[in-house]
Amino acid sequence: MESKTTNTTEKGKRNVASGLSELFEDGLKDIYWAEKAQIKALKNLLENVTSSELSQIIIAHLNETEIQVVRLEKVFEMTDKKIVAQKCDAMQGLIEESEGMVKGTEIGVVRDAGIIAAMQKIEHYEIATYGTLRQFAWTLGYSNAADLLQVSLNEEKNADMHLTLVAVDAVNIEAEKE
């Protein structure tokens, strides 16, 4: 009886690891598509901002996002996964929401505040995704891939912090006066 319980536990662990590997791969495909889609979205947002500080943040994050795409390709290779983008419904929805916000506001500080809000929603999604994928990678024994995912996670947190600072220190205050 005891060995049967142990086998069941071991089998359960193997099934969990197999399922976790699939979750990890699906997550990689998802964020790979999301980052590529975000490059286009960030360029669109950049064309619609008036704050020079916000513009600088978007340019910096656009450059980081391009590097994150390359970094994800390395993660695919390190984990012997085929480099494939899988449409990310969450990111698609967040991008559509940001496009709607731009269309629904006049150019100026109120739009800038809306762009910050839209970007922070995207950043929070990416923070959650990179954090999860990093942990999956560690659990699956892909420590080098986990390290690369941690770099992207740190970049997303940093972008979120910069967006918060420009919102709190300038844009939201100016937008409230309009």
RAGILIN-V387128 format. One record per backbone hydrogen bond with DSSP energy under -1.0 kcal/mol. CO is the residue of the C=O (numbers start at 0). NH is the residue of the N-H. Records with the same first field share a line. If there is no record, write none. Layout:
CO=NH  NH
//
This chain:
0=4
1=5
2=6
3=7
4=8
5=9
6=10
7=11
8=12
9=13
10=14
11=15
12=16
13=17
14=18
15=19
16=20
17=21
18=22
19=23
20=24
21=25
22=26
23=27
24=28
25=29
26=30
27=31
28=32  85
29=33
30=34
31=35
32=36
33=37
34=38
36=40
37=41
38=42
39=43
40=44
41=45
42=46
44=47
50=54
51=55
52=56
53=57
54=58
55=59
56=60
57=61
58=62
59=63
60=64
61=65
62=66
63=67
64=68
65=69
66=70
67=71
68=72
69=73
70=74
71=75
72=76
73=77
74=78
75=80
76=79
87=91
88=92
89=93
90=94
91=95
92=96
93=97
94=98
95=99
96=100
97=101
98=102
99=103
101=104
107=111
108=112
109=113
110=114
111=115
112=116
113=117
114=118
115=119
116=120
117=121
118=122
119=123
120=124
121=125
122=126
123=127
124=128
125=129
126=130
127=131
128=132
129=133
130=134
131=135
132=136
133=137
134=138
135=139
136=141
137=140
140=142
141=145
142=146
143=147
144=148
145=149
146=150
147=151
148=152
149=153
150=154
151=155
152=156
153=157
154=158
155=159
156=160
157=161
158=162
159=163
160=164
161=165
162=166
163=167
164=168
165=169  170
166=171
169=173
170=174
171=175
172=176
//
